[in-house]
Amino acid sequence: MLAIAALAISVLSATADPTPHCLGAYEQGALIACHTTPDAAITLHDDAGFEARLSADAQGRFVLGFSRDAAPNMTLRVCAKGGACAALPLSIAPHDYNIERINGLPPGKVSRFTPAQLAHIRKSSARKKTAFATHVDTQAYLMGFDAPVQNARISGYFGSQRVLNGKPKRPHMGMDFAVPKGTPIAAPAGGVVTLADPDLYFEGGTVFLDHGQGLVSVFMHMSALNVKDGQRVKKGDVLGQVGSTGRATGPHLHWSLKWRNRYYVNPDAALSLDVSPLR
Ligand SMILES: [Zn+2]
């Protein structure tokens, strides 16, 4: 009798144990996909004041992204709904970023805009802000990610530090695929289009695709768009074509991936993350 009661209690506490089980690499710019108790409250933080709060879905799933410069030590705290909490220390491995030096650029060529250009820049920036703030209910990320174009040379990596005429500039927050103009762009994962604009000032023809869990893909410099705002797409559907619209030096696809409207993560990490155990 006693033994049965003890077993029942241990099963009960085991089902409410929020200790998460995660898949993926603990590395700067990477993504992990985890499982815990349904609707658990999640906090990711470091000692320097960074904090992100989210909830697991009704099946206990959640995805965490680490920024380009994530601290080496972070804490993941998971609390079961109305129950116990678990705190896990995370060691985040540093990522080796390329340094791309470009010299001999004519000084003062950038950042001087006409009033018409400034109006275009402001309009573009407002559209992006609204789209990034939009959250869509979808589990499309659960089918995993595939490269949006095949057989491409990677001409730009996530996080590369750009040094122009000896001056460090903002790092490159996406992945560049060098392919000819007109190459079809396949949705790397399904999702909902939250922005489809043929003419943003810097980005040119642009599509935002929300895959769920706050993962939003951004495709830039497109020469043609096949999708509209609000459209639901499946993995592999053609979003449009590669081009060199906006500020691009030649035809290529720029793909970036933002996490929860906080920061960009490495699209390459999404390609190598196997989320199939969470389905
Ligand atoms: Zn790029």
Residues whose N, C-alpha, C, O or C-beta is under 5 A from the ligand:
A	BS01	ZN	G156 G174 M175 D176 H254
